[in-house]
Amino acid sequence: MINNIIYSLNRPMQLHLLLESIEKNANNVYNINVLYKHSDEKFKEGYEILINSFPHINWVEEKDDKFKEQTLSLMETNFEFSCFMVDDNVFFGKINEAEITKTIKDYSNIICFSPRQGINTTSCYTMKCDNIILPDRESDNFIFWNWGNRYADAGYPLSLDGHIFRTKDLKKMVKSISFSNPNTLEEGLQIFDNYPRDTMFAYKRSIFVGIPINIVNNTHPNRNGEEFSFSAKDLNEKYLDNQIIDYDSISFSLVKGAHQELKFKFVSR
């Protein structure tokens, strides 16, 4: 299994969608830990519902000023591979743990596997630019490229969006930087932009996407909700009203980037 730390703030409904998508597409692939935080009693109630819905997961409530300490504690495992995720991520395709981890073991120059990249991911949402990957080589299932001479998402291995690393590599980097939330963690990791493992790889078509329909942090004004928008508060009210996002209604066939706004419909939980 791959050790997985998922970060969540005030998004129990969106996190429900991610966890449901993992069950559908990556069952028994991840050792799931959720480090979560809420800002008021309504969001707390939402998380209580979510925790009861997924009791087999390791749920850890974030403590004030302990974010780095708690992150490192969740990384103290015997799992050879690790990743981070955030609560607006979603799987829409199957992942094969054995072939991914074997490939990383077989090639010492690989820094990570990216589930959010592929030949289909031709657009970078965050930078509003092209993200066309011209692979250096291909296998039956994967594409490989040198991230050091690429730009946008194709040149961005140190992401919290599901990238799978050797645990020893990731832990060493995380220990050496200062951070206080997921955004500053990812920002801090970018000092390793000349990391000696020079290759990223991905499936030929991406299987994972971030859906930026709202923003919950107050440090990084990330692009969000320009086409489809629901506030975290509105989604939580729907969640408390026994509704969830309808996974089966989402048009994942349209995905063309690592992040993309997709339309949500709702069904009874």
C-alpha atoms as one frame of an Amber mdcrd trajectory, in Angstrom:
protein
   0.000   0.000   0.000   0.924   3.636  -0.494   0.820   5.943   2.509  -1.606
   8.753   1.722  -2.055  11.987   3.699  -5.151  13.927   2.666  -5.564  17.542
   3.801  -9.033  18.988   4.331 -10.413  22.329   5.530 -14.165  22.996   5.662
 -14.920  20.650   2.768 -16.613  17.496   4.099 -18.814  17.108   1.001 -15.917
  17.456  -1.446 -13.812  15.114   0.657 -16.674  12.592   0.582 -16.435  12.686
  -3.220 -12.677  12.045  -3.142 -13.025   9.139  -0.712 -15.855   7.650  -2.762
 -13.717   7.943  -5.893 -10.839   6.159  -4.152 -13.162   3.309  -3.218 -14.317
   3.044  -6.836 -10.918   3.337  -8.526  -8.160   2.668  -5.990  -9.571   0.285
  -3.428  -6.856  -1.167  -1.163  -4.165   0.934  -2.846  -3.773   3.566  -0.120
  -3.264   3.681   3.621  -5.471   6.747   4.095  -4.871   9.395   6.746  -6.997
  12.558   6.796  -5.668  15.639   8.557  -8.695  17.906   8.782  -9.744  21.239
  10.241 -13.051  23.082  10.587 -13.815  26.713  11.355 -17.217  26.394  13.052
 -19.735  23.969  14.501 -21.586  23.431  11.218 -18.437  22.260   9.445 -17.594
  20.148  12.504 -21.003  18.477  12.167 -20.260  17.807   8.503 -16.997  16.088
   9.360 -18.701  14.008  12.036 -21.099  12.681   9.374 -18.178  12.007   7.043
 -16.147  10.195   9.699 -19.106   7.936  10.422 -19.415   7.222   6.689 -15.734
   6.208   6.358 -14.802   4.781   9.797 -11.896   2.670   8.481  -9.799   5.768
   7.703  -7.323   7.313  10.140  -8.897  10.668  11.010  -6.683  13.276  12.700
  -7.993  16.702  13.673  -5.460  19.460  13.029  -4.160  21.267  16.104  -3.221
  24.934  16.109   0.419  25.509  15.125   1.025  21.736  14.861   0.508  21.240
  11.124   4.112  20.354  10.288   4.474  18.175  13.376   1.283  16.260  12.571
   2.258  15.856   8.918   5.634  14.387   9.829   4.012  12.105  12.394   1.746
  10.687   9.670   4.821  10.101   7.503   6.505   7.945  10.152   5.525   4.671
   8.544   7.116   1.598   7.019   5.418   2.226   3.679   7.966   2.492   0.878
   5.866   4.961  -1.126   3.854   8.013  -0.106   1.671  10.764  -1.499  -0.363
  13.774  -0.481  -3.856  14.708  -1.664  -6.237  17.582  -1.006  -9.981  17.511
  -0.566 -10.991  18.822  -3.998  -9.142  16.013  -5.820 -11.070  13.172  -7.499
 -10.104   9.858  -9.136 -11.923   9.062 -12.369  -9.821   6.134 -13.586  -8.285
   2.975 -12.180  -4.810   2.944 -10.663  -2.546  -0.107 -10.593  -0.300   0.113
  -7.548   1.922  -2.837  -8.488   2.920  -1.552 -11.937   3.526   1.988 -10.657
   5.696   1.006  -7.700   7.634  -1.533  -9.777   8.394   1.150 -12.365   9.652
   3.548  -9.696  11.872   0.807  -8.281  13.193  -0.095 -11.720  14.267   3.444
 -12.670  16.394   5.358 -10.174  15.951   8.647 -12.073  12.160   8.774 -11.478
  11.058  11.424  -8.987   7.339  10.592  -9.002   4.304   9.142 -10.710   1.634
  11.717 -11.571  -1.980  10.492 -11.780  -3.111  13.942 -12.960  -1.007  14.078
 -16.143  -1.380  12.414 -19.545  -1.482  13.096 -23.254  -4.990  14.487 -22.676
  -3.823  17.166 -20.216  -3.082  19.887 -22.741  -4.100  22.855 -20.581  -2.756
  24.294 -17.309  -5.687  25.806 -15.392  -3.642  27.588 -12.733  -1.320  29.371
 -15.171  -3.849  29.771 -18.020  -1.449  28.299 -20.564  -0.779  25.191 -22.642
   0.510  22.053 -20.924   1.344  19.792 -23.846   3.488  16.796 -22.870   5.793
  15.456 -25.560   7.058  12.220 -23.978  10.742  11.348 -24.091   9.688   7.704
 -24.232   6.644   5.491 -23.814   5.843   1.999 -22.594   2.636   0.026 -23.036
   0.905   1.966 -20.269   3.075   4.966 -19.368   4.642   8.124 -20.732   7.970
   9.424 -19.349   9.488  12.904 -19.590  12.267  15.055 -18.130  10.441  17.542
 -15.928  13.456  19.840 -15.690  13.046  21.063 -19.247   9.235  21.282 -19.215
   6.972  24.041 -17.931   3.563  24.392 -16.242   2.129  21.168 -14.740   4.483
  18.933 -16.744   7.441  20.604 -15.020   5.920  20.529 -11.532   6.602  17.235
  -9.759   6.446  18.531  -6.188   2.674  18.724  -6.023   0.256  17.650  -3.293
  -2.211  16.400  -5.924  -1.658  12.656  -5.691   1.949  12.413  -6.899   3.548
   9.191  -5.658   7.105   9.427  -4.287   9.593   7.233  -2.494   8.763   7.883
   1.155  12.408   8.478   2.096  12.749  11.173  -0.580   9.540  12.943   0.349
  10.143  12.806   4.090  13.627  14.271   3.703  12.276  17.231   1.739   9.326
  17.849   4.070  11.527  17.798   7.169  13.865  20.435   5.775  11.316  23.190
   5.036   9.033  25.432   7.086   5.269  25.334   6.477   1.990  25.810   8.309
  -0.700  24.623   5.879  -0.970  22.646   2.611  -0.346  25.706   0.441   2.854
  26.702   2.224   3.956  23.044   2.236   3.671  22.811  -1.553   5.223  26.249
  -1.951   8.144  25.285   0.282   8.820  22.079  -1.653   9.603  24.118  -4.771
  13.100  24.924  -3.447  13.964  21.418  -4.675  13.398  22.410  -8.318  16.785
  20.939  -9.236  16.202  17.609  -7.495  18.540  15.058  -9.123  15.813  12.539
 -10.034  14.887  14.101 -13.380  11.978  11.982 -14.672   8.226  12.099 -14.123
   5.861   9.476 -15.501   2.122   9.074 -15.900  -0.517   6.973 -17.568  -1.161
   7.894 -21.203  -4.474   9.344 -20.063  -4.849  11.025 -16.688  -6.982   9.365
 -14.014  -7.146  12.115 -11.380  -8.140  15.784 -11.332  -8.487  18.723  -8.977
 -11.879  20.446  -9.230 -11.406  24.104  -8.173 -14.956  25.288  -7.576 -14.169
  27.274  -4.409 -11.338  28.432  -2.165 -10.914  27.867   1.577  -7.379  29.080
   2.336  -6.581  32.697   3.195  -2.941  32.757   2.098  -3.015  31.847  -1.613
  -5.704  33.360  -3.915  -5.783  30.388  -6.279  -7.948  30.550  -9.381 -11.356
  28.949  -8.774 -15.069  28.951  -9.518 -15.085  30.929 -12.761 -17.485  28.585
 -14.584 -18.964  26.388 -11.845 -18.978  27.691  -8.289 -20.270  26.437  -4.941
 -19.005  27.898  -1.695 -17.751  25.539   0.999 -20.591  26.775   3.217 -23.279
  26.023   0.615 -21.894  22.540  -0.018 -21.746  21.822   3.702 -25.371  22.863
   4.117 -26.306  20.418   1.371 -24.232  17.721   3.085 -26.014  18.332   6.394
 -29.260  18.052   4.432 -28.345  14.471   3.496 -27.031  15.247  -0.001 -23.769
  14.258  -1.691 -22.177  15.077  -5.037 -23.277  12.591  -7.695 -19.998  11.032
  -8.853 -21.652   9.220 -11.765 -22.994  12.452 -13.274 -19.606  14.200 -13.601
 -18.287  14.473 -17.188 -14.744  13.234 -16.668 -14.407  12.525 -20.393 -13.898
  16.275 -20.813 -10.848  16.477 -18.531  -7.949  18.235 -20.254  -5.874  19.421
 -17.299  -4.572  18.669 -13.827  -7.212  21.095 -12.538 -10.554  21.700 -14.167
 -13.921  23.047 -13.132 -16.567  20.360 -13.618 -20.305  20.623 -13.093 -21.781
  18.984  -9.988 -25.197  17.441  -9.498 -26.463  16.166  -6.155 -28.197  13.031
  -4.893 -29.416  11.811  -1.533 -26.745  10.254   0.667
